[in-house]
Amino acid sequence: MIWNNWSDFFAMGGYGLYVWGSVTVVFAVLLGEVIELAWRGKAIKAELLLARAARQRGDRKQAR
């Protein structure tokens, strides 16, 4: 498909709303996935730090 100007490109032959709406939804979902992974990574790191601290406290109690 050849477009004469940017307006034709964005209109996508009359299907622009569907095309650009779909593109927007895909990017929103991908952004949400990246944010969720970052939050999950932070939670896992915090949980590992707590587990390590608890294990170290347990090791000290056994050494006494």
N, C-alpha and C positions, 0 to 999 in steps of 0.2 A: 504494500500500500504506500502510495506517495502522497505526502501532505504539502499543500501550498504555503501554509503558514502555521504558526504555533497554535492558533485557535483550532484549526482542523486537527492537529495532532492531539490536543487535549479532548476534543469532541469524540475522537476515535470512531468516526463514521456513525455517530448517534448512540454509541454504546459506552461513551466516556464515563457515565455515572457508574455503570457496572464494573468497568475495567479499573478505574481509579479507586472506587470503593473497595474492590477486592484487594488491590495493592495496599491500600491503607490498613485493611484488616490484617493482612499477612504481616506487615511491618509492626503493627501494634502487638500481635501475638508473639512475634519474635522478640520484641523489646520486653514484653512481660516475662518471657522465658529467661532472658538474660538477667533481669532483675531478680526473679525467683531463684535462679542458680546462685547469684551473689548472696542473697539472704540465707539460703540453705548452707552455703559454704561457711558463712560467718557462724551460723548456729553449730555446725559440726566442729569447727575450730574451738568454739567456746566449750562445747561438751568434752572435747579431748583434753583441753586444759584443766577442766574440773576433774576429770578422771585421773589425769596425771598427778594433780595436787592431792587427791584422795589416796592414791597409791603411795605417794611419798610420805604422807602422814601415817599410813598403815605400816610402812617399812620402819619408820622411826619408833613407833610404839613397840614393834617386835624386837628392835635392837636393845631396848631398855631392859 
